[in-house]
C-alpha cells in the first residue's frame, strides 16, 4: 500500500511538473523573440517593419486558437490535445532554430502559437484532474507563480543567451525542456472527452 501511494504521489508530482513546465515554455517563448528582433533583422537581412511579424504571428495564433483548443480538449480529451500542443510546439521550436529565412521563421512562430494555445487553454483543466479538490487553489497559485516568474525572467534570460550565442539559441534552449514535458505529460490523467461535435 505504501509503495502504491508513493508511486501515485510521484506520478501526481510529475503531472503537475509537466503542466507548470509547459506553461513556463509558452510564456518564455511568447516574448523571448522580442529582445532579439534587432539581431534577427540584421541576420536575416530584412527590414524592422517586416521583422515585427515574428512576434505578431505568434501572438495572433496563440490568441485565436485558445477557445478552439479548449473546445477540442473537451471533445477529444484534455491530455490528448495538450500533448499534441506540446508536440507541435516542440516541432515548431526546432523549425525556429533551423529557420533560414523570415517567412520560414514567421511560419514556425505561428505554429508555436498554435501549440502554445493548447497548453494555455488546457493546463488548469488538467490540474483539476491531477490534484485533490482541496489542493486545487494551491495548484492554480503555482501555475500563476510559474507564469509570473517566467515573464519576469524572460528579458534577463534572453539577454544572457544573446551575449554568448546567436539568436537561434533563444529557441534551442527550449528544446530539452519541451522534450521533458512531452515525456512527463504521459503522467497526466487520460480524461475521456465528451466526443461532442466541435
Protein Blocks (a to p, Z undefined) as FASTA:
>chain_A
ZZmmmmmmmmmmmmmmmmmmmmmmmmmmmmmmmmmmmmmmmmnopafklmmmmmmmmmmm
mmmmmmmmmmmmmmnopklmmmmmmmmmmmmmmmmmmombfklmmmmmmmmmmmmmmmmm
mmmmmmmmmpcfklmmmmmmmmmmmmmmmmmmmmmmmmmmmmmmcfklmmmmmmmmmmmm
mmmmmmpccdddekiaZZ
